[in-house]
């Protein structure tokens, strides 16, 4: 039975107390109306525990916002949740639509810095987060285990003539009274030849999860700074300073040690507020991990980013023989759990 407000309730007990379950929890579906956001669809999910998160079928079924009892879990940028019609892959175009959010998907054919491969140009982090979903469905029902399950599912397609044909279905689910969500991606190569596939979950934690009172707790056995700027503060990768204007971003590549069940759990914990957020994922699905840390004023965010390949351009991965592929007809599954501490 779900636990709400410190007490367990059965289905019948809740039915007797509410005209409909939406009084306590559920999904509201709407479109944004202003500026670059006009026409962006949102599925706004409440679990009844104070945990709320927003999924955008217009933007790759990514999670644009999350909070718990009014306290945000993630960082949101100044761009807003731009409609994919404004997406541009050239130069820094991806950054003009990077709203942050709890999860932005990078891939599926490339990620990292722009590059060219066999005459095709790939922009920053490719186009996954700008693919609109079709066949979007919402389910809200009691299951056989006595849980009230809430799920949102949609399907995207990344394809072109004489190129890849990837069918990508995402399901995000939670339950009544929960403070976590589960995300499951199924990617099927519906083409007739193998094609590259890279995926990175860009999870962007922000204030007040991230603050000068916060620490990162995760099973990193080795931390490799990306560049000289990151190397200068590599010893303090797991803590934060207050926001300072014009502070350079820092990236660290971590080697993670999975637990006895093959999972990795990473947390950011605000010691003063006794509040934080976590992620949990399969190390076999995501053997690589990047930390994106920026304490710049206005861009005060820490990204925790599991991926199926090292964070490098498509051209570099291909040159090193490290570019994963998906065979014709093959399906690959990627999953992550995100939640409140």
Kinemage of the C-alpha trace (Angstrom):
@kinemage 1
@onewidth
@group {chain A} dominant
@subgroup {mainchain}
@vectorlist {calphas} color= white
{ca unk a 1} P 0.000 0.000 0.000
{ca unk a 2} L 1.196 3.544 -0.645
{ca unk a 3} L 2.368 5.668 2.258
{ca unk a 4} L 1.034 9.228 2.357
{ca unk a 5} L 1.483 11.807 5.105
{ca unk a 6} L 3.117 9.225 7.346
{ca unk a 7} L 0.363 6.606 7.060
{ca unk a 8} L -0.398 3.660 4.791
{ca unk a 9} L -3.635 3.786 2.783
{ca unk a 10} L -5.348 1.115 0.730
{ca unk a 11} L -7.026 1.759 -2.600
{ca unk a 12} L -10.492 1.671 -1.002
{ca unk a 13} L -9.494 3.995 1.819
{ca unk a 14} L -8.280 6.582 -0.671
{ca unk a 15} L -11.341 6.119 -2.914
{ca unk a 16} L -13.505 6.941 0.093
{ca unk a 17} L -11.544 10.085 0.845
{ca unk a 18} L -11.163 11.571 -2.671
{ca unk a 19} L -13.510 12.307 -5.546
{ca unk a 20} L -10.715 11.281 -7.891
{ca unk a 21} L -7.021 10.395 -7.514
{ca unk a 22} L -6.029 13.676 -9.184
{ca unk a 23} L -6.813 15.302 -5.821
{ca unk a 24} L -3.627 13.689 -4.521
{ca unk a 25} L -1.482 12.719 -7.506
{ca unk a 26} L -1.503 12.378 -11.272
{ca unk a 27} L -0.506 13.957 -14.577
{ca unk a 28} L -1.594 17.303 -16.013
{ca unk a 29} L -0.931 17.815 -19.724
{ca unk a 30} L -0.631 21.305 -21.208
{ca unk a 31} L 1.230 23.518 -23.693
{ca unk a 32} L 3.438 26.502 -22.917
{ca unk a 33} L 2.325 29.768 -24.481
{ca unk a 34} L 5.079 32.407 -24.367
{ca unk a 35} L 7.924 33.294 -26.741
{ca unk a 36} L 10.296 30.542 -27.826
{ca unk a 37} L 8.400 28.121 -25.548
{ca unk a 38} L 5.088 28.465 -27.393
{ca unk a 39} L 3.708 25.049 -28.370
{ca unk a 40} L 6.029 23.037 -26.128
{ca unk a 41} L 4.004 20.236 -24.527
{ca unk a 42} L 4.470 19.362 -20.860
{ca unk a 43} L 3.298 16.369 -18.822
{ca unk a 44} L 3.344 17.592 -15.219
{ca unk a 45} L 3.560 14.664 -12.768
{ca unk a 46} L 2.726 14.785 -9.039
{ca unk a 47} L 3.186 11.767 -6.770
{ca unk a 48} L 1.491 13.067 -3.602
{ca unk a 49} L 4.718 13.055 -1.581
{ca unk a 50} L 5.706 16.579 -2.597
{ca unk a 51} L 7.710 15.175 -5.512
{ca unk a 52} L 6.830 16.773 -8.840
{ca unk a 53} L 8.520 16.577 -12.231
{ca unk a 54} L 7.785 17.731 -15.768
{ca unk a 55} L 8.284 15.674 -18.940
{ca unk a 56} L 8.296 17.329 -22.375
{ca unk a 57} L 7.077 15.172 -25.287
{ca unk a 58} L 8.149 18.064 -27.539
{ca unk a 59} L 11.747 17.733 -26.368
{ca unk a 60} L 12.704 14.059 -26.464
{ca unk a 61} L 10.557 13.122 -23.431
{ca unk a 62} L 13.258 14.779 -21.334
{ca unk a 63} L 12.635 15.952 -17.759
{ca unk a 64} L 12.560 19.732 -17.843
{ca unk a 65} L 11.967 20.396 -14.152
{ca unk a 66} L 11.711 18.635 -10.782
{ca unk a 67} L 11.071 19.715 -7.214
{ca unk a 68} L 10.216 18.377 -3.776
{ca unk a 69} L 7.961 20.360 -1.453
{ca unk a 70} L 8.692 23.498 -3.452
{ca unk a 71} L 12.486 23.061 -3.464
{ca unk a 72} L 13.967 22.617 -6.965
{ca unk a 73} L 16.214 19.655 -7.687
{ca unk a 74} L 17.599 20.909 -10.990
{ca unk a 75} L 19.072 23.948 -12.708
{ca unk a 76} L 17.178 25.772 -15.452
{ca unk a 77} L 19.051 28.007 -17.870
{ca unk a 78} L 18.087 31.414 -19.263
{ca unk a 79} L 17.011 29.913 -22.635
{ca unk a 80} L 13.656 28.540 -21.518
{ca unk a 81} L 12.289 25.298 -22.946
{ca unk a 82} L 12.567 26.230 -26.615
{ca unk a 83} L 10.326 24.592 -29.165
{ca unk a 84} L 12.341 22.158 -31.350
{ca unk a 85} L 11.420 24.223 -34.418
{ca unk a 86} L 14.129 26.654 -33.283
{ca unk a 87} L 16.820 23.976 -33.031
{ca unk a 88} L 20.068 24.707 -34.862
{ca unk a 89} L 22.928 22.233 -34.981
{ca unk a 90} L 25.514 24.708 -36.288
{ca unk a 91} L 28.262 26.181 -34.116
{ca unk a 92} L 26.865 26.763 -30.597
{ca unk a 93} L 23.206 26.440 -31.628
{ca unk a 94} L 22.510 23.559 -29.216
{ca unk a 95} L 23.393 25.811 -26.281
{ca unk a 96} L 20.715 28.324 -27.313
{ca unk a 97} L 18.098 25.648 -26.551
{ca unk a 98} L 19.786 23.968 -23.571
{ca unk a 99} L 17.311 24.606 -20.754
{ca unk a 100} L 19.108 22.266 -18.336
{ca unk a 101} L 16.390 20.433 -16.435
{ca unk a 102} L 16.706 17.264 -14.425
{ca unk a 103} L 17.606 15.257 -17.538
{ca unk a 104} L 18.618 16.290 -21.054
{ca unk a 105} L 19.454 13.435 -23.429
{ca unk a 106} L 22.596 13.727 -25.559
{ca unk a 107} L 22.982 11.557 -28.681
{ca unk a 108} L 21.973 9.391 -30.449
{ca unk a 109} L 24.558 9.475 -33.225
{ca unk a 110} L 27.087 11.797 -31.612
{ca unk a 111} L 27.793 13.782 -28.470
{ca unk a 112} L 30.441 16.158 -27.197
{ca unk a 113} L 31.955 18.889 -29.348
{ca unk a 114} L 30.961 19.369 -33.008
{ca unk a 115} L 32.678 17.158 -35.572
{ca unk a 116} L 32.430 15.797 -39.098
{ca unk a 117} L 32.285 12.163 -40.123
{ca unk a 118} L 32.159 11.048 -43.781
{ca unk a 119} L 31.069 14.514 -44.820
{ca unk a 120} L 28.219 14.770 -42.293
{ca unk a 121} L 28.313 17.529 -39.670
{ca unk a 122} L 27.343 16.748 -36.072
{ca unk a 123} L 26.647 19.627 -33.670
{ca unk a 124} L 27.094 19.754 -29.912
{ca unk a 125} L 25.440 16.698 -28.327
{ca unk a 126} L 23.450 15.932 -31.521
{ca unk a 127} L 19.630 16.201 -31.742
{ca unk a 128} L 18.052 13.717 -29.290
{ca unk a 129} L 16.743 16.404 -26.945
{ca unk a 130} L 15.079 18.210 -29.863
{ca unk a 131} L 13.177 15.220 -31.252
{ca unk a 132} L 9.398 15.473 -30.688
{ca unk a 133} L 7.555 12.381 -29.480
{ca unk a 134} L 4.571 10.693 -31.083
{ca unk a 135} L 2.129 8.077 -29.714
{ca unk a 136} L 2.357 9.746 -26.305
{ca unk a 137} L 0.346 7.853 -23.698
{ca unk a 138} L -0.364 8.379 -20.006
{ca unk a 139} L -1.324 5.615 -17.607
{ca unk a 140} L -2.647 6.108 -14.066
{ca unk a 141} L -3.921 2.931 -12.457
{ca unk a 142} L -3.707 0.567 -9.510
{ca unk a 143} L -1.543 -2.489 -10.171
{ca unk a 144} L -1.655 -6.006 -8.758
{ca unk a 145} L 0.869 -5.080 -6.076
{ca unk a 146} L -1.514 -2.530 -4.596
{ca unk a 147} L 0.454 0.451 -5.933
{ca unk a 148} L -1.023 3.352 -7.846
{ca unk a 149} L 1.358 3.583 -10.802
{ca unk a 150} L 1.771 6.693 -12.954
{ca unk a 151} L 3.631 6.499 -16.275
{ca unk a 152} L 4.201 8.602 -19.387
{ca unk a 153} L 5.477 7.015 -22.612
{ca unk a 154} L 6.341 8.343 -26.043
{ca unk a 155} L 8.304 7.397 -29.150
{ca unk a 156} L 10.862 9.453 -31.055
{ca unk a 157} L 12.622 8.663 -34.308
{ca unk a 158} L 16.100 9.761 -35.367
{ca unk a 159} L 16.440 9.101 -39.079
{ca unk a 160} L 17.304 10.464 -42.492
{ca unk a 161} L 17.277 9.217 -46.084
{ca unk a 162} L 20.416 7.120 -46.759
{ca unk a 163} L 21.200 7.161 -43.045
{ca unk a 164} L 20.223 5.824 -39.649
{ca unk a 165} L 16.673 4.800 -38.713
{ca unk a 166} L 16.460 4.616 -34.932
{ca unk a 167} L 13.158 4.146 -33.102
{ca unk a 168} L 13.492 5.398 -29.540
{ca unk a 169} L 10.751 4.719 -26.978
{ca unk a 170} L 10.955 6.246 -23.520
{ca unk a 171} L 8.836 5.335 -20.511
{ca unk a 172} L 9.022 7.329 -17.272
{ca unk a 173} L 7.164 5.929 -14.286
{ca unk a 174} L 6.616 6.494 -10.588
{ca unk a 175} L 4.086 5.510 -7.912
{ca unk a 176} L 1.743 7.230 -5.491
{ca unk a 177} L 3.715 8.465 -2.481
{ca unk a 178} L 7.108 7.985 -4.159
{ca unk a 179} L 9.970 10.471 -4.248
{ca unk a 180} L 11.738 8.752 -7.152
{ca unk a 181} L 11.165 8.127 -10.844
{ca unk a 182} L 12.324 5.393 -13.184
{ca unk a 183} L 13.259 6.044 -16.798
{ca unk a 184} L 13.575 3.287 -19.413
{ca unk a 185} L 14.774 3.834 -22.979
{ca unk a 186} L 14.353 1.242 -25.726
{ca unk a 187} L 16.280 2.043 -28.920
{ca unk a 188} L 15.742 -0.186 -31.953
{ca unk a 189} L 17.697 -0.019 -35.199
{ca unk a 190} L 14.930 -0.307 -37.798
{ca unk a 191} L 17.407 0.178 -40.617
{ca unk a 192} L 19.190 -2.554 -42.549
{ca unk a 193} L 22.786 -1.737 -41.608
{ca unk a 194} L 24.667 -1.188 -38.361
{ca unk a 195} L 24.908 2.412 -37.205
{ca unk a 196} L 26.635 4.282 -34.367
{ca unk a 197} L 24.707 4.806 -31.144
{ca unk a 198} L 25.868 6.956 -28.247
{ca unk a 199} L 23.765 8.167 -25.341
{ca unk a 200} L 24.521 10.357 -22.343
{ca unk a 201} L 22.092 11.353 -19.598
{ca unk a 202} L 22.910 15.011 -18.864
{ca unk a 203} L 21.442 15.332 -15.329
{ca unk a 204} L 21.681 18.936 -14.196
{ca unk a 205} L 21.411 19.460 -10.452
{ca unk a 206} L 21.055 23.036 -9.211
{ca unk a 207} L 20.340 25.243 -6.211
{ca unk a 208} L 19.480 24.433 -3.460
{ca unk a 209} L 20.709 20.868 -4.045
{ca unk a 210} L 23.941 22.504 -5.212
{ca unk a 211} L 25.338 25.105 -2.785
{ca unk a 212} L 28.476 25.956 -0.862
{ca unk a 213} L 27.066 23.649 1.861
{ca unk a 214} L 26.755 20.648 -0.486
{ca unk a 215} L 28.938 17.621 -1.128
{ca unk a 216} L 28.968 14.888 -3.777
{ca unk a 217} L 28.962 11.273 -2.638
{ca unk a 218} L 29.687 8.647 -5.284
{ca unk a 219} L 31.987 5.620 -5.726
{ca unk a 220} L 34.650 7.286 -7.873
{ca unk a 221} L 37.967 5.433 -7.807
{ca unk a 222} L 39.729 7.824 -10.181
{ca unk a 223} L 39.048 11.408 -11.258
{ca unk a 224} L 40.662 12.699 -14.442
{ca unk a 225} L 40.338 16.429 -15.172
{ca unk a 226} L 39.538 17.316 -18.790
{ca unk a 227} L 41.897 20.287 -19.032
{ca unk a 228} L 44.188 22.622 -17.113
{ca unk a 229} L 41.306 24.648 -15.691
{ca unk a 230} L 39.734 21.527 -14.215
{ca unk a 231} L 43.083 20.228 -12.989
{ca unk a 232} L 43.586 23.289 -10.773
{ca unk a 233} L 40.621 22.315 -8.593
{ca unk a 234} L 40.580 18.544 -9.096
{ca unk a 235} L 41.134 17.956 -5.366
{ca unk a 236} L 37.775 19.590 -4.600
{ca unk a 237} L 35.617 17.982 -7.293
{ca unk a 238} L 33.207 16.786 -4.606
{ca unk a 239} L 32.436 20.190 -3.044
{ca unk a 240} L 31.238 23.611 -4.180
{ca unk a 241} L 32.009 27.276 -3.736
{ca unk a 242} L 29.472 30.134 -4.004
{ca unk a 243} L 28.677 31.403 -7.521
{ca unk a 244} L 31.325 33.746 -8.937
{ca unk a 245} L 30.948 35.623 -12.265
{ca unk a 246} L 33.135 34.488 -15.174
{ca unk a 247} L 34.178 31.211 -13.559
{ca unk a 248} L 35.226 28.651 -16.190
{ca unk a 249} L 33.361 25.354 -16.472
{ca unk a 250} L 35.194 22.231 -15.303
{ca unk a 251} L 34.779 18.655 -16.461
{ca unk a 252} L 36.015 15.511 -14.736
{ca unk a 253} L 35.980 11.960 -16.039
{ca unk a 254} L 35.332 9.469 -13.249
{ca unk a 255} L 35.974 5.752 -12.985
{ca unk a 256} L 33.072 4.326 -10.998
{ca unk a 257} L 33.044 1.235 -8.815
{ca unk a 258} L 29.643 -0.516 -9.034
{ca unk a 259} L 28.108 -2.222 -6.006
{ca unk a 260} L 27.646 -5.985 -5.638
{ca unk a 261} L 24.552 -5.800 -7.863
{ca unk a 262} L 26.304 -3.921 -10.635
{ca unk a 263} L 24.735 -0.512 -9.913
{ca unk a 264} L 26.241 2.911 -9.310
{ca unk a 265} L 24.617 5.444 -7.001
{ca unk a 266} L 25.673 9.107 -7.053
{ca unk a 267} L 24.326 11.770 -4.681
{ca unk a 268} L 24.527 15.499 -4.062
{ca unk a 269} L 23.700 16.361 -0.463
{ca unk a 270} L 23.101 19.812 1.028
{ca unk a 271} L 24.414 19.312 4.562
{ca unk a 272} L 22.792 22.480 5.913
{ca unk a 273} L 19.297 21.773 4.552
{ca unk a 274} L 19.466 17.974 4.955
{ca unk a 275} L 18.227 17.789 1.383
{ca unk a 276} L 19.557 16.458 -1.883
{ca unk a 277} L 19.113 14.312 -4.951
{ca unk a 278} L 20.472 11.047 -6.309
{ca unk a 279} L 20.805 8.901 -9.408
{ca unk a 280} L 21.189 5.142 -9.703
{ca unk a 281} L 22.064 3.262 -12.894
{ca unk a 282} L 23.545 0.059 -14.263
{ca unk a 283} L 27.306 0.212 -14.743
{ca unk a 284} L 27.057 -2.328 -17.567
{ca unk a 285} L 24.747 0.019 -19.506
{ca unk a 286} L 26.766 3.136 -18.668
{ca unk a 287} L 30.440 2.274 -18.093
{ca unk a 288} L 31.555 5.925 -18.442
{ca unk a 289} L 30.804 8.948 -16.265
{ca unk a 290} L 31.397 12.685 -16.663
{ca unk a 291} L 30.988 15.383 -14.048
{ca unk a 292} L 30.221 18.858 -15.409
{ca unk a 293} L 30.826 21.445 -12.724
{ca unk a 294} L 30.244 25.152 -13.162
{ca unk a 295} L 29.965 27.695 -10.363
{ca unk a 296} L 29.651 30.649 -12.714
{ca unk a 297} L 27.022 33.200 -11.673
{ca unk a 298} L 23.773 32.275 -13.428
{ca unk a 299} L 25.185 28.924 -14.535
{ca unk a 300} L 25.430 27.432 -11.077
{ca unk a 301} L 25.017 23.746 -11.806
{ca unk a 302} L 26.598 20.339 -11.394
{ca unk a 303} L 25.956 17.797 -14.121
{ca unk a 304} L 26.244 14.086 -13.323
{ca unk a 305} L 26.383 12.312 -16.673
{ca unk a 306} L 26.543 8.530 -17.201
{ca unk a 307} L 27.164 7.453 -20.807
{ca unk a 308} L 27.756 4.348 -22.926
{ca unk a 309} L 30.964 5.746 -24.457
{ca unk a 310} L 33.694 8.197 -23.411
{ca unk a 311} L 32.623 11.825 -23.800
{ca unk a 312} L 34.376 12.731 -27.047
{ca unk a 313} L 33.344 13.775 -30.539
{ca unk a 314} L 32.063 11.183 -32.979
{ca unk a 315} L 35.158 11.632 -35.130
{ca unk a 316} L 37.476 11.069 -32.171
{ca unk a 317} L 35.583 8.005 -30.941
{ca unk a 318} L 35.637 6.531 -34.437
{ca unk a 319} L 39.365 7.156 -34.804
{ca unk a 320} L 40.031 5.394 -31.483
{ca unk a 321} L 37.718 2.455 -32.284
{ca unk a 322} L 35.514 3.415 -29.310
{ca unk a 323} L 32.305 4.322 -31.167
{ca unk a 324} L 29.490 1.922 -30.133
{ca unk a 325} L 27.178 0.581 -32.846
{ca unk a 326} L 23.739 -0.987 -32.933
{ca unk a 327} L 23.176 -3.752 -35.471
{ca unk a 328} L 20.233 -3.912 -37.884
{ca unk a 329} L 17.161 -5.071 -35.950
{ca unk a 330} L 18.938 -4.875 -32.600
{ca unk a 331} L 17.389 -3.322 -29.483
{ca unk a 332} L 19.368 -1.624 -26.722
{ca unk a 333} L 17.957 -0.758 -23.294
{ca unk a 334} L 19.125 2.096 -21.039
{ca unk a 335} L 17.684 2.873 -17.619
{ca unk a 336} L 18.164 5.274 -14.724
{ca unk a 337} L 16.480 6.068 -11.421
{ca unk a 338} L 16.382 9.658 -10.151
{ca unk a 339} L 15.018 10.926 -6.889
{ca unk a 340} L 15.047 12.984 -3.727
{ca unk a 341} L 17.196 12.549 -0.652
